[in-house]
């Protein structure tokens, strides 16, 4: 015996009632529950749908679907971290390595030239940061609009657009720039500072800009059904 469309919808509602808010996790659990219920019916056809559902749900233990949600969240966070790392690696490989090294060299030259009077460098950096954050805000508003239109939340999408976890990154280069003033520094100190500043800037760009702008691409690759239900 197969589940009806109404019973499948009941399973989706059941997962939502038990605090599974992401559509991809709901779908995984609905598939599992549907298969398990159909197997129970093969053994005991007289069993009602609700009885079979409750029997299967009890197998998840006292925490219900929480363990499944936590495991899937951990898996997708690792996937996301791998995306960030892979994007960062491209800036240290040909041909982007040329641009990266050039950027480090420019920062080094400017720091060496203006290390006793950093106001101009600080002003330029803050202006670039403001422009970046404005662009970030536009991407965020676009994502919220799409979520409202679809009425569905996807876990990987939530991780990609989880800016609150990474907003603190913007404070690191600001603190570095504003504490770098008023004295002479050794060349190796300037070189290390330039490298770290570019590395942090690239990480910010990837985490807060590049990956969110490619979110649709990553979601389609992760969820085959995303294009149909988004």
VEXKETI-938848 format. One record per residue: residue in three letters; chain; z, y, x of N, C-alpha, C in turn. Coordinates in Angstrom, 1 decimal, always signed. Last residue first. Layout:
REM residues N
[pt "ala" "A" [Z Y X] [Z Y X] [Z Y X]],
...
END
This chain:
REM residues 230
[pt "unk" "A" [-5.7 +25.7 +11.6] [-5.1 +27.0 +12.0] [-5.3 +28.1 +11.0]],
[pt "unk" "A" [-6.8 +23.3 +11.1] [-5.7 +23.7 +10.2] [-5.2 +25.1 +10.6]],
[pt "unk" "A" [-8.9 +22.8 +12.8] [-9.1 +22.6 +11.4] [-8.0 +23.2 +10.5]],
[pt "unk" "A" [-8.0 +23.4 +15.4] [-9.1 +24.1 +14.9] [-9.3 +24.0 +13.3]],
[pt "unk" "A" [-6.0 +21.4 +15.7] [-5.6 +22.8 +15.6] [-6.8 +23.6 +15.0]],
[pt "unk" "A" [-6.4 +18.7 +16.1] [-6.4 +19.2 +14.7] [-6.2 +20.7 +14.6]],
[pt "unk" "A" [-5.9 +18.4 +18.8] [-7.3 +18.2 +18.3] [-7.5 +18.7 +16.9]],
[pt "unk" "A" [-4.0 +20.1 +20.8] [-4.0 +19.7 +19.5] [-5.4 +19.5 +18.9]],
[pt "unk" "A" [-4.8 +20.8 +23.5] [-3.5 +20.1 +23.2] [-3.5 +19.4 +21.9]],
[pt "unk" "A" [-7.1 +22.3 +23.2] [-7.1 +21.2 +24.1] [-5.9 +20.2 +23.9]],
[pt "unk" "A" [-6.3 +24.3 +21.5] [-7.3 +23.4 +21.0] [-7.4 +22.1 +21.9]],
[pt "unk" "A" [-4.4 +25.6 +23.1] [-4.0 +24.9 +21.9] [-5.0 +23.9 +21.4]],
[pt "unk" "A" [-6.0 +26.7 +25.2] [-4.9 +25.7 +25.5] [-4.5 +24.9 +24.2]],
[pt "unk" "A" [-7.5 +28.5 +23.7] [-8.2 +27.4 +24.5] [-7.2 +26.3 +24.8]],
[pt "unk" "A" [-5.6 +30.2 +22.6] [-6.5 +29.4 +21.7] [-7.1 +28.2 +22.4]],
[pt "unk" "A" [-4.5 +31.4 +24.9] [-3.7 +30.5 +24.1] [-4.6 +29.6 +23.2]],
[pt "unk" "A" [-5.5 +33.2 +26.7] [-6.2 +32.0 +26.6] [-5.5 +31.0 +25.7]],
[pt "unk" "A" [-3.6 +35.2 +26.6] [-5.0 +35.6 +26.2] [-5.9 +34.3 +26.1]],
[pt "unk" "A" [-1.3 +33.9 +27.7] [-1.4 +34.3 +26.2] [-2.8 +34.6 +25.8]],
[pt "unk" "A" [-2.3 +33.7 +30.4] [-2.1 +32.5 +29.6] [-2.1 +32.8 +28.1]],
[pt "unk" "A" [-2.4 +36.5 +31.2] [-3.6 +35.6 +31.3] [-3.4 +34.4 +30.3]],
[pt "unk" "A" [+0.2 +37.8 +30.5] [-1.1 +38.2 +30.1] [-2.2 +37.2 +30.1]],
[pt "unk" "A" [+2.6 +36.7 +31.3] [+2.6 +37.6 +30.2] [+1.2 +38.1 +29.7]],
[pt "unk" "A" [+1.9 +34.8 +33.3] [+2.8 +34.5 +32.3] [+2.7 +35.4 +31.0]],
[pt "unk" "A" [+0.0 +36.3 +35.0] [-0.3 +35.0 +34.4] [+0.6 +34.6 +33.2]],
[pt "unk" "A" [+1.4 +38.7 +35.6] [+0.1 +38.7 +35.0] [-0.3 +37.4 +34.3]],
[pt "unk" "A" [+3.7 +37.6 +36.8] [+3.8 +38.4 +35.6] [+2.5 +38.4 +34.8]],
[pt "unk" "A" [+2.5 +36.5 +39.1] [+3.2 +35.6 +38.1] [+3.4 +36.3 +36.8]],
[pt "unk" "A" [+1.5 +38.8 +40.3] [+0.6 +37.7 +39.8] [+1.2 +36.8 +38.8]],
[pt "unk" "A" [+3.9 +40.1 +40.9] [+2.9 +40.7 +40.0] [+1.9 +39.7 +39.5]],
[pt "unk" "A" [+5.0 +38.3 +42.7] [+5.7 +38.5 +41.4] [+4.7 +39.2 +40.4]],
[pt "unk" "A" [+3.1 +38.5 +44.7] [+3.4 +37.2 +44.1] [+4.1 +37.4 +42.8]],
[pt "unk" "A" [+3.3 +41.2 +45.4] [+2.1 +40.7 +44.9] [+2.3 +39.3 +44.2]],
[pt "unk" "A" [+6.0 +41.1 +46.4] [+5.6 +42.0 +45.3] [+4.3 +41.5 +44.6]],
[pt "unk" "A" [+5.8 +39.3 +48.5] [+6.7 +39.0 +47.4] [+6.3 +39.9 +46.1]],
[pt "unk" "A" [+4.1 +40.7 +50.3] [+3.7 +39.4 +49.8] [+4.5 +39.0 +48.5]],
[pt "unk" "A" [+5.6 +43.0 +50.8] [+4.2 +43.1 +50.2] [+3.8 +41.8 +49.6]],
[pt "unk" "A" [+7.8 +41.9 +52.1] [+8.0 +42.6 +50.8] [+6.6 +42.7 +50.1]],
[pt "unk" "A" [+6.6 +40.9 +54.4] [+7.2 +40.0 +53.4] [+7.4 +40.6 +52.1]],
[pt "unk" "A" [+5.7 +43.3 +55.5] [+4.7 +42.2 +55.2] [+5.3 +41.3 +54.2]],
[pt "unk" "A" [+8.1 +44.7 +56.0] [+7.1 +45.3 +55.1] [+6.1 +44.2 +54.6]],
[pt "unk" "A" [+9.2 +42.9 +57.8] [+9.9 +43.2 +56.5] [+8.9 +43.8 +55.5]],
[pt "unk" "A" [+7.5 +43.1 +59.9] [+7.6 +41.8 +59.2] [+8.3 +42.0 +57.9]],
[pt "unk" "A" [+7.9 +45.8 +60.7] [+6.6 +45.4 +60.1] [+6.7 +44.0 +59.4]],
[pt "unk" "A" [+11.0 +47.2 +59.7] [+10.2 +46.4 +60.6] [+8.9 +46.0 +59.9]],
[pt "unk" "A" [+11.3 +50.5 +58.3] [+11.5 +49.0 +58.2] [+10.6 +48.4 +59.3]],
[pt "unk" "A" [+13.0 +53.6 +57.9] [+12.0 +52.8 +58.5] [+12.3 +51.3 +58.5]],
[pt "unk" "A" [+13.9 +55.0 +54.6] [+14.2 +54.5 +56.0] [+13.0 +53.8 +56.5]],
[pt "unk" "A" [+13.4 +55.6 +51.9] [+14.3 +56.5 +52.7] [+14.6 +56.0 +54.1]],
[pt "unk" "A" [+13.1 +52.6 +50.0] [+12.9 +54.0 +50.2] [+13.9 +54.6 +51.2]],
[pt "unk" "A" [+13.3 +50.4 +47.8] [+12.6 +50.4 +49.0] [+12.2 +51.9 +49.3]],
[pt "unk" "A" [+14.3 +50.3 +45.3] [+15.3 +50.2 +46.4] [+14.6 +50.3 +47.8]],
[pt "unk" "A" [+12.1 +50.5 +43.7] [+13.0 +51.6 +43.7] [+14.1 +51.5 +44.8]],
[pt "unk" "A" [+10.8 +48.0 +44.2] [+10.1 +49.2 +44.6] [+11.1 +50.4 +44.7]],
[pt "unk" "A" [+12.7 +46.1 +43.2] [+12.3 +46.1 +44.6] [+11.7 +47.4 +45.1]],
[pt "unk" "A" [+12.9 +46.9 +40.5] [+14.1 +47.0 +41.4] [+13.7 +47.0 +42.9]],
[pt "unk" "A" [+10.3 +46.2 +39.8] [+10.8 +47.6 +39.6] [+11.9 +47.8 +40.5]],
[pt "unk" "A" [+10.1 +43.4 +40.2] [+9.4 +44.3 +41.1] [+9.8 +45.8 +41.0]],
[pt "unk" "A" [+12.2 +42.7 +38.1] [+12.3 +42.4 +39.6] [+11.5 +43.3 +40.5]],
[pt "unk" "A" [+11.5 +43.4 +35.6] [+12.5 +44.1 +36.2] [+12.6 +43.9 +37.7]],
[pt "unk" "A" [+9.7 +41.5 +34.7] [+9.2 +42.9 +34.9] [+10.2 +43.7 +35.7]],
[pt "unk" "A" [+11.1 +39.3 +34.2] [+10.3 +39.3 +35.4] [+9.9 +40.7 +35.8]],
[pt "unk" "A" [+12.3 +39.5 +31.8] [+13.1 +39.9 +32.9] [+12.3 +39.9 +34.2]],
[pt "unk" "A" [+10.5 +38.3 +30.1] [+10.5 +39.8 +30.1] [+11.3 +40.3 +31.3]],
[pt "unk" "A" [+10.7 +35.6 +29.7] [+10.0 +36.1 +30.9] [+10.0 +37.6 +31.1]],
[pt "unk" "A" [+11.8 +35.1 +27.2] [+12.2 +34.3 +28.4] [+11.7 +34.8 +29.7]],
[pt "unk" "A" [+10.4 +36.7 +25.5] [+11.8 +37.0 +25.8] [+12.3 +36.3 +27.0]],
[pt "unk" "A" [+7.9 +35.6 +25.0] [+8.0 +36.6 +26.0] [+9.5 +36.9 +26.4]],
[pt "unk" "A" [+6.5 +33.1 +24.1] [+8.0 +33.3 +24.2] [+8.3 +34.3 +25.3]],
[pt "unk" "A" [+4.0 +32.3 +23.9] [+4.3 +33.7 +23.5] [+5.8 +33.9 +23.5]],
[pt "unk" "A" [+4.2 +29.6 +24.8] [+3.3 +30.6 +25.4] [+3.6 +32.0 +25.1]],
[pt "unk" "A" [+6.0 +28.6 +22.9] [+6.3 +28.6 +24.3] [+5.5 +29.6 +25.0]],
[pt "unk" "A" [+4.4 +28.8 +20.6] [+5.7 +29.5 +20.6] [+6.2 +29.6 +22.1]],
[pt "unk" "A" [+2.4 +27.1 +21.2] [+2.1 +28.5 +21.0] [+3.3 +29.3 +21.1]],
[pt "unk" "A" [+3.7 +24.6 +21.2] [+3.2 +25.2 +22.5] [+2.8 +26.6 +22.4]],
[pt "unk" "A" [+4.4 +24.5 +18.4] [+5.5 +24.6 +19.5] [+4.9 +25.1 +20.8]],
[pt "unk" "A" [+3.2 +26.5 +15.9] [+2.9 +25.4 +16.8] [+3.8 +25.6 +18.0]],
[pt "unk" "A" [+3.4 +27.2 +12.4] [+3.9 +27.5 +13.8] [+3.7 +26.2 +14.6]],
[pt "unk" "A" [+1.5 +28.5 +9.7] [+2.0 +27.3 +10.5] [+2.4 +27.8 +11.9]],
[pt "unk" "A" [+0.3 +30.5 +8.3] [+1.5 +29.9 +7.7] [+2.0 +28.8 +8.5]],
[pt "unk" "A" [-2.0 +31.9 +8.9] [-2.1 +30.4 +8.9] [-0.9 +29.8 +8.2]],
[pt "unk" "A" [-1.2 +34.6 +8.8] [-2.4 +34.1 +8.1] [-2.4 +32.6 +7.9]],
[pt "unk" "A" [+1.0 +34.7 +10.5] [+1.2 +35.0 +9.1] [+0.0 +34.5 +8.2]],
[pt "unk" "A" [-0.3 +34.1 +12.9] [+0.8 +33.2 +12.4] [+1.0 +33.4 +10.9]],
[pt "unk" "A" [-2.0 +36.3 +13.2] [-2.5 +34.9 +13.0] [-1.5 +34.0 +12.5]],
[pt "unk" "A" [+0.0 +38.2 +13.6] [-0.9 +38.3 +12.5] [-1.6 +37.0 +12.2]],
[pt "unk" "A" [+1.1 +37.4 +16.0] [+1.9 +37.5 +14.8] [+1.0 +37.5 +13.6]],
[pt "unk" "A" [-1.1 +37.8 +17.8] [-0.6 +36.5 +17.5] [+0.3 +36.4 +16.3]],
[pt "unk" "A" [-1.4 +40.6 +17.7] [-2.5 +39.8 +17.2] [-2.0 +38.3 +16.9]],
[pt "unk" "A" [+1.0 +41.4 +18.8] [+0.7 +41.7 +17.4] [-0.4 +40.9 +16.9]],
[pt "unk" "A" [+0.6 +40.4 +21.5] [+1.7 +39.9 +20.6] [+1.5 +40.2 +19.2]],
[pt "unk" "A" [-1.6 +41.9 +22.4] [-1.7 +40.5 +22.2] [-0.6 +39.9 +21.3]],
[pt "unk" "A" [-0.3 +44.4 +22.4] [-1.5 +44.2 +21.5] [-1.7 +42.7 +21.3]],
[pt "unk" "A" [+1.7 +44.1 +24.3] [+2.0 +44.4 +22.9] [+0.9 +44.1 +21.9]],
[pt "unk" "A" [+0.1 +43.8 +26.6] [+0.9 +42.7 +26.1] [+1.3 +42.9 +24.7]],
[pt "unk" "A" [-0.8 +46.4 +26.8] [-1.8 +45.3 +26.5] [-1.0 +44.1 +26.0]],
[pt "unk" "A" [+1.6 +47.7 +27.4] [+0.9 +48.0 +26.2] [-0.1 +47.0 +25.8]],
[pt "unk" "A" [+2.2 +46.5 +29.8] [+3.1 +46.2 +28.7] [+2.4 +46.6 +27.4]],
[pt "unk" "A" [+0.2 +47.6 +31.4] [+0.3 +46.2 +31.2] [+1.1 +45.8 +30.0]],
[pt "unk" "A" [+0.8 +50.3 +31.3] [-0.4 +49.9 +30.8] [-0.4 +48.4 +30.5]],
[pt "unk" "A" [+3.3 +50.2 +32.7] [+3.3 +50.6 +31.3] [+2.0 +50.2 +30.6]],
[pt "unk" "A" [+2.5 +49.3 +35.2] [+3.4 +48.5 +34.4] [+3.3 +48.9 +32.9]],
[pt "unk" "A" [+1.1 +51.6 +36.1] [+0.4 +50.3 +35.9] [+1.2 +49.3 +35.0]],
[pt "unk" "A" [+3.2 +53.4 +36.1] [+2.1 +53.6 +35.3] [+1.3 +52.3 +35.0]],
[pt "unk" "A" [+4.8 +52.3 +38.2] [+5.3 +52.4 +36.8] [+4.2 +52.6 +35.8]],
[pt "unk" "A" [+3.1 +52.6 +40.4] [+3.5 +51.2 +39.9] [+4.0 +51.3 +38.5]],
[pt "unk" "A" [+2.8 +55.3 +40.6] [+1.6 +54.5 +40.3] [+2.0 +53.1 +39.8]],
[pt "unk" "A" [+5.5 +56.0 +41.2] [+4.8 +56.5 +40.0] [+3.6 +55.7 +39.6]],
[pt "unk" "A" [+5.9 +54.7 +43.6] [+6.7 +54.3 +42.5] [+6.1 +54.8 +41.2]],
[pt "unk" "A" [+4.1 +56.1 +45.2] [+4.0 +54.6 +45.0] [+4.7 +54.2 +43.8]],
[pt "unk" "A" [+5.3 +58.7 +45.1] [+3.9 +58.4 +44.7] [+3.7 +57.0 +44.3]],
[pt "unk" "A" [+7.9 +58.2 +46.3] [+7.7 +58.7 +44.9] [+6.3 +58.4 +44.3]],
[pt "unk" "A" [+8.5 +57.5 +48.8] [+7.9 +56.5 +48.0] [+7.7 +56.9 +46.6]],
[pt "unk" "A" [+8.7 +58.3 +51.8] [+8.5 +59.1 +50.6] [+7.8 +58.3 +49.6]],
[pt "unk" "A" [+9.0 +56.5 +53.8] [+10.0 +57.6 +53.8] [+9.9 +58.4 +52.5]],
[pt "unk" "A" [+6.8 +54.9 +53.5] [+8.1 +54.3 +53.3] [+9.2 +55.3 +53.3]],
[pt "unk" "A" [+4.0 +55.3 +53.3] [+4.9 +56.1 +52.5] [+6.3 +55.6 +52.4]],
[pt "unk" "A" [+2.8 +53.5 +55.1] [+2.5 +54.9 +55.2] [+3.5 +55.8 +54.5]],
[pt "unk" "A" [+3.9 +51.1 +54.5] [+4.1 +51.6 +55.8] [+3.8 +53.1 +55.9]],
[pt "unk" "A" [+3.0 +50.9 +51.8] [+4.4 +50.9 +52.1] [+4.7 +51.5 +53.5]],
[pt "unk" "A" [+0.2 +50.9 +52.2] [+0.8 +52.0 +51.5] [+2.3 +52.1 +51.8]],
[pt "unk" "A" [-0.1 +48.5 +53.7] [-0.5 +49.7 +54.3] [+0.2 +50.9 +53.6]],
[pt "unk" "A" [+0.9 +46.6 +51.8] [+1.6 +46.7 +53.2] [+1.2 +48.1 +53.8]],
[pt "unk" "A" [-1.0 +46.9 +49.8] [+0.4 +47.2 +49.5] [+1.2 +47.4 +50.9]],
[pt "unk" "A" [-3.2 +46.0 +51.2] [-3.2 +47.4 +50.7] [-1.7 +47.8 +50.4]],
[pt "unk" "A" [-2.5 +43.3 +51.8] [-2.8 +44.3 +52.8] [-2.7 +45.7 +52.4]],
[pt "unk" "A" [-2.4 +42.3 +49.2] [-1.2 +42.3 +50.1] [-1.3 +43.3 +51.2]],
[pt "unk" "A" [-5.0 +42.6 +48.5] [-4.0 +43.3 +47.7] [-2.7 +43.3 +48.5]],
[pt "unk" "A" [-6.3 +40.8 +50.3] [-6.6 +42.3 +50.3] [-5.5 +43.1 +49.6]],
[pt "unk" "A" [-5.2 +38.4 +49.4] [-4.9 +38.9 +50.8] [-5.1 +40.4 +50.9]],
[pt "unk" "A" [-6.5 +38.4 +46.9] [-5.0 +38.3 +47.0] [-4.6 +38.9 +48.4]],
[pt "unk" "A" [-9.2 +38.4 +47.5] [-8.7 +39.5 +46.8] [-7.2 +39.5 +46.9]],
[pt "unk" "A" [-9.3 +35.9 +48.9] [-9.8 +37.2 +49.6] [-9.2 +38.4 +48.9]],
[pt "unk" "A" [-8.5 +34.1 +47.1] [-7.6 +34.3 +48.2] [-8.0 +35.6 +48.9]],
[pt "unk" "A" [-10.6 +33.6 +45.3] [-9.6 +34.6 +44.9] [-8.6 +34.9 +46.1]],
[pt "unk" "A" [-12.5 +31.6 +45.9] [-12.6 +33.0 +46.6] [-11.5 +34.0 +46.3]],
[pt "unk" "A" [-9.9 +30.0 +47.9] [-11.2 +30.7 +47.9] [-11.8 +30.6 +46.5]],
[pt "unk" "A" [-6.6 +30.4 +46.7] [-7.7 +29.5 +47.1] [-8.9 +30.4 +47.1]],
[pt "unk" "A" [-4.6 +31.7 +45.5] [-4.4 +31.4 +46.9] [-5.4 +30.3 +47.4]],
[pt "unk" "A" [-5.1 +31.9 +42.9] [-5.1 +33.1 +43.6] [-4.8 +32.9 +45.1]],
[pt "unk" "A" [-4.8 +29.3 +41.9] [-6.1 +29.8 +42.1] [-6.2 +31.1 +42.8]],
[pt "unk" "A" [-2.0 +29.0 +41.6] [-2.7 +28.4 +42.8] [-4.1 +29.0 +43.0]],
[pt "unk" "A" [-1.6 +30.1 +39.1] [-1.1 +30.8 +40.3] [-1.8 +30.3 +41.5]],
[pt "unk" "A" [-2.6 +28.1 +37.5] [-3.3 +29.5 +37.5] [-2.9 +30.3 +38.7]],
[pt "unk" "A" [-0.8 +26.1 +38.0] [-2.2 +25.9 +38.3] [-3.0 +27.2 +38.4]],
[pt "unk" "A" [+1.6 +27.2 +37.1] [+1.4 +26.9 +38.5] [+0.0 +26.8 +38.9]],
[pt "unk" "A" [+1.0 +27.5 +34.3] [+1.4 +28.7 +35.1] [+1.1 +28.4 +36.6]],
[pt "unk" "A" [+0.6 +24.7 +33.7] [-0.4 +25.7 +33.5] [-0.2 +27.0 +34.3]],
[pt "unk" "A" [+3.2 +23.7 +34.3] [+2.0 +23.3 +35.0] [+0.9 +24.2 +34.9]],
[pt "unk" "A" [+4.6 +25.0 +32.3] [+4.9 +25.3 +33.7] [+3.8 +24.9 +34.6]],
[pt "unk" "A" [+3.5 +23.6 +30.1] [+3.3 +25.1 +30.2] [+3.6 +25.5 +31.7]],
[pt "unk" "A" [+4.4 +21.0 +30.5] [+3.0 +21.3 +30.4] [+2.7 +22.8 +30.7]],
[pt "unk" "A" [+7.1 +21.5 +30.2] [+6.6 +21.0 +31.5] [+5.1 +21.3 +31.6]],
[pt "unk" "A" [+7.1 +22.2 +27.6] [+7.5 +23.2 +28.6] [+7.1 +22.8 +29.9]],
[pt "unk" "A" [+6.4 +19.8 +26.4] [+5.4 +20.9 +26.3] [+5.8 +22.0 +27.3]],
[pt "unk" "A" [+8.7 +18.2 +27.0] [+7.3 +17.8 +27.4] [+6.4 +19.0 +27.5]],
[pt "unk" "A" [+10.7 +19.6 +25.7] [+10.8 +19.5 +27.1] [+9.4 +19.1 +27.7]],
[pt "unk" "A" [+9.8 +19.3 +23.0] [+9.9 +20.6 +23.6] [+9.9 +20.6 +25.1]],
[pt "unk" "A" [+10.1 +16.5 +22.7] [+8.7 +17.1 +22.7] [+8.7 +18.6 +23.2]],
[pt "unk" "A" [+12.9 +16.3 +23.0] [+12.0 +15.6 +23.9] [+10.6 +16.2 +23.9]],
[pt "unk" "A" [+13.7 +17.9 +20.8] [+14.1 +18.2 +22.1] [+13.2 +17.6 +23.2]],
[pt "unk" "A" [+12.6 +16.4 +18.6] [+12.3 +17.8 +18.8] [+12.6 +18.2 +20.3]],
[pt "unk" "A" [+14.0 +14.0 +18.8] [+12.5 +14.0 +18.9] [+12.0 +15.4 +19.2]],
[pt "unk" "A" [+16.6 +14.8 +18.4] [+16.2 +14.2 +19.7] [+14.7 +14.3 +19.9]],
[pt "unk" "A" [+16.5 +15.8 +15.8] [+16.8 +16.7 +16.9] [+16.4 +16.1 +18.2]],
[pt "unk" "A" [+16.3 +14.4 +13.4] [+15.0 +14.6 +14.2] [+15.3 +15.4 +15.5]],
[pt "unk" "A" [+19.5 +13.2 +13.5] [+18.3 +13.3 +12.7] [+17.1 +13.4 +13.7]],
[pt "unk" "A" [+22.0 +12.7 +14.6] [+21.3 +14.0 +14.9] [+19.9 +14.2 +14.2]],
[pt "unk" "A" [+22.6 +10.2 +13.9] [+23.4 +11.3 +13.3] [+22.7 +12.6 +13.5]],
[pt "unk" "A" [+19.5 +8.3 +13.6] [+20.8 +8.6 +14.0] [+21.4 +9.8 +13.4]],
[pt "unk" "A" [+17.0 +7.4 +12.9] [+17.0 +8.5 +13.8] [+18.5 +8.9 +14.3]],
[pt "unk" "A" [+17.4 +5.7 +10.8] [+17.2 +5.1 +12.1] [+17.2 +6.2 +13.2]],
[pt "unk" "A" [+17.5 +7.2 +8.5] [+18.7 +6.8 +9.1] [+18.6 +6.2 +10.5]],
[pt "unk" "A" [+14.8 +7.3 +7.9] [+15.4 +8.5 +8.5] [+16.7 +8.1 +9.1]],
[pt "unk" "A" [+14.3 +4.8 +6.7] [+13.7 +5.1 +8.0] [+14.4 +6.3 +8.7]],
[pt "unk" "A" [+15.8 +5.1 +4.4] [+16.1 +4.0 +5.3] [+15.5 +4.3 +6.7]],
[pt "unk" "A" [+14.5 +7.2 +3.2] [+15.9 +7.4 +3.6] [+16.3 +6.3 +4.6]],
[pt "unk" "A" [+12.0 +6.0 +2.7] [+12.1 +7.2 +3.5] [+13.5 +7.4 +4.0]],
[pt "unk" "A" [+12.7 +4.0 +0.9] [+12.1 +3.6 +2.2] [+12.2 +4.8 +3.2]],
[pt "unk" "A" [+13.6 +5.5 -1.2] [+14.5 +4.6 -0.6] [+14.0 +4.2 +0.8]],
[pt "unk" "A" [+11.3 +7.0 -1.9] [+12.5 +7.7 -1.4] [+13.5 +6.7 -0.7]],
[pt "unk" "A" [+9.6 +4.8 -2.7] [+9.2 +5.7 -1.6] [+10.5 +6.4 -1.1]],
[pt "unk" "A" [+11.3 +1.7 -3.4] [+10.7 +3.0 -3.8] [+10.4 +3.8 -2.6]],
[pt "unk" "A" [+10.4 -1.7 -3.0] [+11.2 -0.6 -2.5] [+10.5 +0.7 -2.9]],
[pt "unk" "A" [+8.8 -3.8 -3.7] [+9.6 -3.2 -4.8] [+10.4 -2.0 -4.3]],
[pt "unk" "A" [+7.6 -4.8 -1.4] [+6.8 -3.9 -2.3] [+7.6 -3.2 -3.4]],
[pt "unk" "A" [+8.7 -5.5 +1.5] [+9.4 -5.4 +0.2] [+8.6 -4.4 -0.7]],
[pt "unk" "A" [+6.8 -5.7 +3.5] [+7.9 -6.6 +3.5] [+8.6 -6.7 +2.1]],
[pt "unk" "A" [+5.1 -3.5 +3.0] [+4.5 -4.9 +3.2] [+5.6 -6.0 +3.1]],
[pt "unk" "A" [+6.9 -1.5 +2.9] [+6.4 -1.9 +1.6] [+5.7 -3.3 +1.8]],
[pt "unk" "A" [+7.4 -1.1 +5.6] [+8.5 -1.6 +4.8] [+8.0 -2.1 +3.5]],
[pt "unk" "A" [+4.9 -0.1 +6.4] [+5.4 -1.4 +6.9] [+6.5 -2.0 +6.1]],
[pt "unk" "A" [+5.0 +2.3 +5.1] [+4.0 +1.3 +4.7] [+4.3 -0.1 +5.2]],
[pt "unk" "A" [+7.1 +3.5 +6.5] [+7.2 +3.3 +5.1] [+6.2 +2.2 +4.6]],
[pt "unk" "A" [+5.9 +3.7 +9.1] [+7.1 +2.9 +8.9] [+7.3 +2.6 +7.4]],
[pt "unk" "A" [+3.8 +5.5 +8.6] [+3.5 +4.1 +9.1] [+4.7 +3.2 +8.8]],
[pt "unk" "A" [+5.2 +7.8 +7.8] [+4.3 +7.1 +6.9] [+4.0 +5.7 +7.3]],
[pt "unk" "A" [+6.7 +8.4 +10.1] [+7.4 +8.0 +8.8] [+6.5 +7.3 +7.9]],
[pt "unk" "A" [+4.7 +9.0 +11.9] [+5.6 +8.0 +12.2] [+6.3 +7.5 +10.9]],
[pt "unk" "A" [+3.4 +11.2 +10.6] [+2.7 +10.0 +10.9] [+3.6 +8.8 +11.2]],
[pt "unk" "A" [+5.6 +12.9 +10.5] [+5.0 +12.5 +9.2] [+4.2 +11.2 +9.5]],
[pt "unk" "A" [+6.0 +13.5 +13.2] [+7.0 +12.8 +12.5] [+6.5 +12.2 +11.2]],
[pt "unk" "A" [+3.6 +14.8 +13.8] [+4.0 +13.6 +14.6] [+5.0 +12.8 +13.8]],
[pt "unk" "A" [+3.8 +17.0 +12.0] [+2.7 +16.0 +11.9] [+3.0 +14.7 +12.6]],
[pt "unk" "A" [+6.0 +18.4 +13.0] [+6.0 +17.8 +11.7] [+5.0 +16.7 +11.5]],
[pt "unk" "A" [+5.0 +19.1 +15.5] [+6.1 +18.2 +15.4] [+6.2 +17.5 +14.1]],
[pt "unk" "A" [+3.1 +20.9 +14.6] [+2.7 +19.8 +15.4] [+3.7 +18.7 +15.4]],
[pt "unk" "A" [+4.6 +22.9 +13.2] [+3.6 +22.0 +12.4] [+3.2 +20.8 +13.3]],
[pt "unk" "A" [+8.0 +23.4 +13.5] [+6.7 +23.5 +14.1] [+5.8 +22.4 +13.5]],
[pt "unk" "A" [+10.5 +23.0 +12.4] [+9.7 +24.2 +11.9] [+8.3 +24.2 +12.5]],
[pt "unk" "A" [+12.7 +21.0 +11.2] [+11.6 +20.9 +12.1] [+10.6 +21.9 +11.7]],
[pt "unk" "A" [+15.0 +20.9 +9.5] [+14.9 +21.9 +10.6] [+13.8 +21.6 +11.6]],
[pt "unk" "A" [+14.8 +19.3 +7.3] [+15.6 +18.8 +8.4] [+15.3 +19.6 +9.7]],
[pt "unk" "A" [+12.9 +20.4 +5.7] [+14.2 +20.4 +5.2] [+15.2 +20.0 +6.3]],
[pt "unk" "A" [+10.6 +19.7 +7.2] [+11.0 +21.1 +7.2] [+12.5 +21.2 +6.7]],
[pt "unk" "A" [+10.5 +16.9 +6.6] [+10.7 +17.4 +8.0] [+11.2 +18.8 +8.0]],
[pt "unk" "A" [+10.0 +17.1 +3.8] [+11.2 +16.5 +4.3] [+11.5 +16.9 +5.7]],
[pt "unk" "A" [+7.5 +18.2 +3.7] [+8.6 +19.0 +3.2] [+9.9 +18.5 +3.7]],
[pt "unk" "A" [+6.1 +16.1 +4.8] [+6.1 +17.4 +5.5] [+7.3 +18.2 +5.0]],
[pt "unk" "A" [+6.6 +14.2 +2.8] [+7.1 +14.0 +4.1] [+7.1 +15.2 +4.9]],
[pt "unk" "A" [+5.3 +15.4 +0.6] [+6.7 +15.2 +0.5] [+7.3 +15.0 +1.9]],
[pt "unk" "A" [+2.7 +15.0 +1.5] [+3.2 +16.4 +1.4] [+4.7 +16.4 +1.3]],
[pt "unk" "A" [+2.6 +12.3 +1.2] [+2.4 +12.8 +2.5] [+3.0 +14.2 +2.6]],
[pt "unk" "A" [+2.8 +12.1 -1.6] [+3.9 +11.6 -0.7] [+3.8 +12.1 +0.7]],
[pt "unk" "A" [+0.4 +13.3 -2.3] [+1.6 +13.9 -2.7] [+2.8 +13.4 -1.9]],
[pt "unk" "A" [-1.4 +11.5 -1.3] [-1.4 +12.8 -0.8] [-0.1 +13.5 -1.1]],
[pt "unk" "A" [+0.3 +8.3 -0.9] [-0.6 +9.2 -1.6] [-0.5 +10.6 -0.9]],
[pt "unk" "A" [+0.2 +5.5 +1.4] [+0.9 +6.7 +0.8] [-0.1 +7.6 +0.1]],
[pt "unk" "A" [-0.8 +2.2 +0.6] [-1.0 +3.4 +1.3] [-0.2 +4.6 +0.6]],
[pt "unk" "A" [+0.0 -1.2 +0.8] [+0.0 +0.0 +0.0] [+0.0 +1.3 +0.9]],
END
